[in-house]
Amino acid sequence: MPSIRAFPVVGDFADRLLATDLPDLPGPQRREVVAFIARRVDELPSFTRFGVLAIGTLFRGILFFPGGWGMARIVLRLPLPLVAEYPRLMRSLGFAYVWEHWPRTGPTGATTIEGAAA
């Protein structure tokens, strides 16, 4: 069992990222996805997990400030090694979970029926 749990470190960032990418995904489902992301980060090999949590701590600190999400989005656009991989990890885990568990989810997170909006 890891001594530092991933949820407090990656949870806020993953939640805001998913809220931006999938604005119509209902809150309870988004929280379920964020919990899944945190569990997966907890299961990463130790060195990789250390890196993810280190970058997550940076973003957690940025999100602490008012306007932090805007600042975080600016940092994500910078060509910084490994920093660009962090949101890609969050997105890939989150999107995989969403479309595995709720296959009728549209590109905005809304539930669709046979390709038409419900």
MODELLER restraints for C-alpha pairs under 7 A, 6 or more apart:
rsr = mdl.restraints
at = mdl.atoms
rsr.add(forms.Gaussian(group=physical.xy_distance, feature=features.Distance(at['CA:2:A'], at['CA:42:A']), mean=6.78, stdev=0.5))
rsr.add(forms.Gaussian(group=physical.xy_distance, feature=features.Distance(at['CA:5:A'], at['CA:42:A']), mean=6.61, stdev=0.5))
rsr.add(forms.Gaussian(group=physical.xy_distance, feature=features.Distance(at['CA:6:A'], at['CA:38:A']), mean=5.19, stdev=0.5))
rsr.add(forms.Gaussian(group=physical.xy_distance, feature=features.Distance(at['CA:6:A'], at['CA:41:A']), mean=6.25, stdev=0.5))
rsr.add(forms.Gaussian(group=physical.xy_distance, feature=features.Distance(at['CA:6:A'], at['CA:42:A']), mean=5.78, stdev=0.5))
rsr.add(forms.Gaussian(group=physical.xy_distance, feature=features.Distance(at['CA:6:A'], at['CA:53:A']), mean=6.96, stdev=0.5))
rsr.add(forms.Gaussian(group=physical.xy_distance, feature=features.Distance(at['CA:7:A'], at['CA:35:A']), mean=6.91, stdev=0.5))
rsr.add(forms.Gaussian(group=physical.xy_distance, feature=features.Distance(at['CA:7:A'], at['CA:38:A']), mean=4.84, stdev=0.5))
rsr.add(forms.Gaussian(group=physical.xy_distance, feature=features.Distance(at['CA:9:A'], at['CA:53:A']), mean=6.60, stdev=0.5))
rsr.add(forms.Gaussian(group=physical.xy_distance, feature=features.Distance(at['CA:9:A'], at['CA:56:A']), mean=5.69, stdev=0.5))
rsr.add(forms.Gaussian(group=physical.xy_distance, feature=features.Distance(at['CA:9:A'], at['CA:57:A']), mean=5.86, stdev=0.5))
rsr.add(forms.Gaussian(group=physical.xy_distance, feature=features.Distance(at['CA:9:A'], at['CA:60:A']), mean=6.30, stdev=0.5))
rsr.add(forms.Gaussian(group=physical.xy_distance, feature=features.Distance(at['CA:10:A'], at['CA:38:A']), mean=6.59, stdev=0.5))
rsr.add(forms.Gaussian(group=physical.xy_distance, feature=features.Distance(at['CA:10:A'], at['CA:56:A']), mean=5.50, stdev=0.5))
rsr.add(forms.Gaussian(group=physical.xy_distance, feature=features.Distance(at['CA:11:A'], at['CA:34:A']), mean=6.04, stdev=0.5))
rsr.add(forms.Gaussian(group=physical.xy_distance, feature=features.Distance(at['CA:11:A'], at['CA:38:A']), mean=6.75, stdev=0.5))
rsr.add(forms.Gaussian(group=physical.xy_distance, feature=features.Distance(at['CA:13:A'], at['CA:59:A']), mean=6.99, stdev=0.5))
rsr.add(forms.Gaussian(group=physical.xy_distance, feature=features.Distance(at['CA:13:A'], at['CA:60:A']), mean=6.90, stdev=0.5))
rsr.add(forms.Gaussian(group=physical.xy_distance, feature=features.Distance(at['CA:14:A'], at['CA:34:A']), mean=6.05, stdev=0.5))
rsr.add(forms.Gaussian(group=physical.xy_distance, feature=features.Distance(at['CA:14:A'], at['CA:90:A']), mean=6.03, stdev=0.5))
rsr.add(forms.Gaussian(group=physical.xy_distance, feature=features.Distance(at['CA:15:A'], at['CA:30:A']), mean=6.92, stdev=0.5))
rsr.add(forms.Gaussian(group=physical.xy_distance, feature=features.Distance(at['CA:15:A'], at['CA:34:A']), mean=6.07, stdev=0.5))
rsr.add(forms.Gaussian(group=physical.xy_distance, feature=features.Distance(at['CA:21:A'], at['CA:108:A']), mean=6.96, stdev=0.5))
rsr.add(forms.Gaussian(group=physical.xy_distance, feature=features.Distance(at['CA:22:A'], at['CA:107:A']), mean=6.94, stdev=0.5))
rsr.add(forms.Gaussian(group=physical.xy_distance, feature=features.Distance(at['CA:22:A'], at['CA:108:A']), mean=4.51, stdev=0.5))
rsr.add(forms.Gaussian(group=physical.xy_distance, feature=features.Distance(at['CA:22:A'], at['CA:109:A']), mean=4.60, stdev=0.5))
rsr.add(forms.Gaussian(group=physical.xy_distance, feature=features.Distance(at['CA:23:A'], at['CA:108:A']), mean=5.80, stdev=0.5))
rsr.add(forms.Gaussian(group=physical.xy_distance, feature=features.Distance(at['CA:23:A'], at['CA:109:A']), mean=6.25, stdev=0.5))
rsr.add(forms.Gaussian(group=physical.xy_distance, feature=features.Distance(at['CA:24:A'], at['CA:108:A']), mean=5.48, stdev=0.5))
rsr.add(forms.Gaussian(group=physical.xy_distance, feature=features.Distance(at['CA:24:A'], at['CA:109:A']), mean=4.62, stdev=0.5))
rsr.add(forms.Gaussian(group=physical.xy_distance, feature=features.Distance(at['CA:24:A'], at['CA:110:A']), mean=4.87, stdev=0.5))
rsr.add(forms.Gaussian(group=physical.xy_distance, feature=features.Distance(at['CA:25:A'], at['CA:109:A']), mean=4.08, stdev=0.5))
rsr.add(forms.Gaussian(group=physical.xy_distance, feature=features.Distance(at['CA:25:A'], at['CA:110:A']), mean=5.55, stdev=0.5))
rsr.add(forms.Gaussian(group=physical.xy_distance, feature=features.Distance(at['CA:33:A'], at['CA:94:A']), mean=5.83, stdev=0.5))
rsr.add(forms.Gaussian(group=physical.xy_distance, feature=features.Distance(at['CA:33:A'], at['CA:97:A']), mean=6.51, stdev=0.5))
rsr.add(forms.Gaussian(group=physical.xy_distance, feature=features.Distance(at['CA:33:A'], at['CA:98:A']), mean=6.99, stdev=0.5))
rsr.add(forms.Gaussian(group=physical.xy_distance, feature=features.Distance(at['CA:37:A'], at['CA:90:A']), mean=6.78, stdev=0.5))
rsr.add(forms.Gaussian(group=physical.xy_distance, feature=features.Distance(at['CA:37:A'], at['CA:93:A']), mean=6.05, stdev=0.5))
rsr.add(forms.Gaussian(group=physical.xy_distance, feature=features.Distance(at['CA:37:A'], at['CA:94:A']), mean=6.48, stdev=0.5))
rsr.add(forms.Gaussian(group=physical.xy_distance, feature=features.Distance(at['CA:41:A'], at['CA:49:A']), mean=6.34, stdev=0.5))
rsr.add(forms.Gaussian(group=physical.xy_distance, feature=features.Distance(at['CA:52:A'], at['CA:86:A']), mean=6.92, stdev=0.5))
rsr.add(forms.Gaussian(group=physical.xy_distance, feature=features.Distance(at['CA:55:A'], at['CA:83:A']), mean=6.71, stdev=0.5))
rsr.add(forms.Gaussian(group=physical.xy_distance, feature=features.Distance(at['CA:59:A'], at['CA:72:A']), mean=6.58, stdev=0.5))
rsr.add(forms.Gaussian(group=physical.xy_distance, feature=features.Distance(at['CA:62:A'], at['CA:68:A']), mean=5.25, stdev=0.5))
rsr.add(forms.Gaussian(group=physical.xy_distance, feature=features.Distance(at['CA:62:A'], at['CA:71:A']), mean=6.95, stdev=0.5))
rsr.add(forms.Gaussian(group=physical.xy_distance, feature=features.Distance(at['CA:62:A'], at['CA:72:A']), mean=6.32, stdev=0.5))
rsr.add(forms.Gaussian(group=physical.xy_distance, feature=features.Distance(at['CA:63:A'], at['CA:69:A']), mean=5.70, stdev=0.5))
rsr.add(forms.Gaussian(group=physical.xy_distance, feature=features.Distance(at['CA:76:A'], at['CA:83:A']), mean=6.82, stdev=0.5))
rsr.add(forms.Gaussian(group=physical.xy_distance, feature=features.Distance(at['CA:76:A'], at['CA:84:A']), mean=5.91, stdev=0.5))
rsr.add(forms.Gaussian(group=physical.xy_distance, feature=features.Distance(at['CA:99:A'], at['CA:105:A']), mean=6.53, stdev=0.5))
rsr.add(forms.Gaussian(group=physical.xy_distance, feature=features.Distance(at['CA:104:A'], at['CA:111:A']), mean=5.70, stdev=0.5))
rsr.add(forms.Gaussian(group=physical.xy_distance, feature=features.Distance(at['CA:104:A'], at['CA:112:A']), mean=5.20, stdev=0.5))
rsr.add(forms.Gaussian(group=physical.xy_distance, feature=features.Distance(at['CA:104:A'], at['CA:113:A']), mean=6.28, stdev=0.5))
rsr.add(forms.Gaussian(group=physical.xy_distance, feature=features.Distance(at['CA:105:A'], at['CA:111:A']), mean=4.48, stdev=0.5))
rsr.add(forms.Gaussian(group=physical.xy_distance, feature=features.Distance(at['CA:105:A'], at['CA:112:A']), mean=5.65, stdev=0.5))
rsr.add(forms.Gaussian(group=physical.xy_distance, feature=features.Distance(at['CA:106:A'], at['CA:112:A']), mean=5.81, stdev=0.5))
rsr.add(forms.Gaussian(group=physical.xy_distance, feature=features.Distance(at['CA:111:A'], at['CA:117:A']), mean=6.91, stdev=0.5))
rsr.add(forms.Gaussian(group=physical.xy_distance, feature=features.Distance(at['CA:111:A'], at['CA:118:A']), mean=6.38, stdev=0.5))
rsr.add(forms.Gaussian(group=physical.xy_distance, feature=features.Distance(at['CA:112:A'], at['CA:118:A']), mean=5.16, stdev=0.5))
